[in-house]
Amino acid sequence: MKGREFYNRVTNSSTDIIEEFLNLLNEEQIDYVVIGGMAVNAYCEPMVTLDFDCVIEMARVEDLRR
């Protein structure tokens, strides 16, 4: 089982909310940085985490809210 599958099962989600969120940021051309456990998983042996940390520019917060 991959990390995303685990995340979706634990959160009882039928969709990949992280992928949907990142797709939204890309569609709106909002630059972002994924940090924390999810970012670490991209570079080493995956670890289980239910934490998703993402940073965007403060000036773009209102764009994201829309």
Rosetta blueprint (number, residue, H / E / L):
1 M L
2 K L
3 G H
4 R H
5 E H
6 F H
7 Y H
8 N H
9 R H
10 V H
11 T L
12 N L
13 S L
14 S L
15 T L
16 D L
17 I H
18 I H
19 E H
20 E H
21 F H
22 L H
23 N H
24 L H
25 L H
26 N H
27 E H
28 E L
29 Q L
30 I L
31 D L
32 Y E
33 V E
34 V E
35 I E
36 G L
37 G H
38 M H
39 A H
40 V H
41 N H
42 A L
43 Y L
44 C L
45 E L
46 P L
47 M L
48 V L
49 T L
50 L L
51 D L
52 F L
53 D E
54 C E
55 V E
56 I E
57 E L
58 M H
59 A H
60 R H
61 V H
62 E H
63 D H
64 L H
65 R H
66 R L
